[in-house]
């Protein structure tokens, strides 16, 4: 080993969660360097680590930029924590216990002015302590000893669950390429109970005169922790770095009005109670459809993984716009280098309906295809038909490659997932004139869906849609036999009785006795009497 440097092999760069890349660490007079071993650079693809050079897989930390160094016990043996003056914390794991003295002496000899501190981790297992914020990390301390760290850069949302409870939600892991069985377990949310109150000091003004003193305001300790997390995690209301903002957009799911800020790699939803940070990689599908009233448009964004609000998961954002609302919007591509890539996909100025601008911009930044209402038209000429899924009323949109139900619960069913469709309550005999009918979707190895209370006027257009897209239709009596309802006149008594006879024959073929032994002619029944029950 040269006196001018100290080096260690098989050291993992653990600055960003779920990064599995080993390499070599070298400490010299200029600073600390890490280089990925041969074949380990693929694991760094897409990593957002300050100072990391890709595809070479090299990280160089200059001595003058390092604030302090810590040695601590970690999951992979022992680790070195490098605190930068910029607030960034780099983690190097995989050291052995016997490496401590070599590392300590090397830092003292080569990095003048820096010493290696020893950080003792609390192992008491207590669940109460004190949060301490340093740079981009929050440290939870027990008896003034650190118990665990939470990287604020990985926080996607935080809110006050109640008066004394702070909820922190984390971004999804970057390990999307791993198969499900190999994907790592992940922490998605943590909650802190913060009792008591504290005082905030603010300047006091009186009648426009200069403040003569300071005023203390009593606030809950939980709100102080919540505001600090928002500031450190960069989840605040500051939108100076966004290249476009859409204010006060009505969101049906999750409910509320949100300001939408778009950045180079993610978007933010700012509401009165909740804030969300959504990566463009989470966006999987985009839909733009018209509501049946023809006065509003719905823009639907499919997310995977979904955003969370406590225990509730929202796999779709449903935004609603007034069809005639227009707006002039300018996009500032000069905010940073990351936004310049959108210049080839988007225009710098838009002056058209707001729903069209939002849908176009989302499609451009996410590089996802925008799916709009297809050629299907219902009885009244609308893109969708009113239906209910369980107890939820909504609109069913037959699209080019699937069925979309919105607004709540939002559900998209591709045609490839549908095994067959069963029409129910379509019999139109004189004694059973139904105003609505149901459809049941038999899925390939998944949960079946049933949409009910569909206006019978929509039957013909819906059946034609199923036929056009080659979706198998079955009878209600025998779901293994295909049936067609084409040519059925819903107002014809003769053909209604003919359809009833066909169903009776089908029942006989299945061994079902259509004439019950207890069924006899009711001599007391008089057609058209007041005792008839109107349907």
Secondary structure, DSSP 4 states (H G I P E B T S, - for coil): --TTEEEEEEEEE-SSTT---EEEEEEETTEEEEEEPTT-GGGGTT---TTEETTTTEEEEEGGGEEEEEEEEETTEEEEEEEETTS-EEEEEEE-TTHHHHHHHHHHHHSTT--EEEEPPP-S--S--EEEEETTEEEEEETTEEEEEEEGGGEEEEEEEETTEEEEEEPPPS--SS-GGGSPP---EEEEE--SEEEEEEEEEETTEEEEEEEEEEEEHHHHHHHHHHHHTT-SS--TT-SEEEEEEEEEETTEEEEEEE-SSEEEEE-SS-EEEEEGGGEEEEEEEE-TTSSEEEEEEEEEEEEEETTEEEEEEEEEEETT-EEEEE--TTS-GGGGGGTTTS-SEEEEEHHHHHHHHHHHHHT-PEEE--S---TTS-SSEEEEETTEEEEEEE-SSEEEEESSS-EEEEGGGEEEEEEES----TT---SEEEEEEEESSS--EEEEEEEGGGHHHHHHHHHHTT--EE-SS-TTSB---TT--TT-HHHHHHHHHHHHHHHHHTT--SS-TT----TT--TT-TTSPP-
